[in-house]
């Protein structure tokens, strides 16, 4: 019997305000987390891996999800809601397809 290996990524992020956040995610999970799965299909998302925006329904493939851009293989662990990207980056940008929105250049 073969068992699947679960990859867990964890760490601590410290904000400039001094607040720290501990995070732990399953990096191999191919299904959307409950909070994203409950979003409207036209909800704009941002991919941390390729730094591009897309609408949530474009990422769905049956029960699984992945970044819709063919040159990116990101899984849902890399998806942020567009409002989260804007809040974190401080950018007031309207999302569009096929445009990069670098996290470092947005602030």
N, C-alpha and C positions, 0 to 999 in steps of 0.2 A: 504494500500500500504506500503510495506516494503522498506526502502532505505538502501543501503550499507553504512557502516561507513568507511570513509577514514582516515587512520592513517598517520599522517605526523610527521616525525622525523626531528629535526633541531638542529643545534649547530654551534659552532665556533671552528676551529682547529688552533692552533698557532704553526708554525714551529719554530725550533731553530734559524732560520735566522731572526725571528721577524715578518715575513709575516703571516697574518691571512687569513683564508678562511672560509666564511660562507657557510653552506650547508643546504639544505632542500630536503628531498626525500619522496616519497610516499612508505611507507614500505610494503604495501599490493599489489603493482603492480606486476602482474604476466607475463607481456609482457616485451620484451627486449626494452631498450631505443633505440632511433634511431641510435645513434653512434655504438652500439653493433650489432643491427639488420643488419646494412650495412656491417659488417665484413664478411670475408670469413668463410665458415663452419669449416675449419681446424685451425682457429685462436685459439691460446692457451689462456686460461683464468685462473684466480686464484680466489678461493672462500674464502672470508674473514671469513666465519663461520667455515668451516672445514679445511681451509688452505691447500687445495689440488688443483692440476692443472687438467684441462680437456680441450678438444677442444669444441668450441662453439656449433657445431652441436649436440653434446651429451646432451646439456642442453635443446634443443628445444623439445617441445611436442606440435605439432600443432601450434597454435597462442601463446601459453604460453611457459614459460621457468622456469626451476628450476635446482638446483644443481643435476648433474647426479648420485652422490653417494647416495646409498640407505639409509645410516645412517645420511644423512644431508638433511634438509628441506629448505635450503636457497633459497630465491627468487632472481631475477636479481639485486636487490639493493645491493647485496653482491658480485657481480661479478666485477673483475678488469681485464683489459687486462694484459697479462703476462708482457708486456713491462712496464706497470705502476707499477706492483709489483716489478720488477727488479729495476726500477728507484727509487721508494720510499724506498725500503729496502737496496739498494746498493749492492745487491747480483748479481753475474754473474753466474746463475745456469740455466741449461737446464731443461725445464719442462718434467716430466714423469707422467704417471698415477699411482694412488694408493700410492703416496709418499706425506707426509706432508712437506710443506714449511712454517714453522712458521715465521711470520713477525718479531717477537722479536729476533729470533735467526739468522736471515739472515744478519743483519747489522754488 
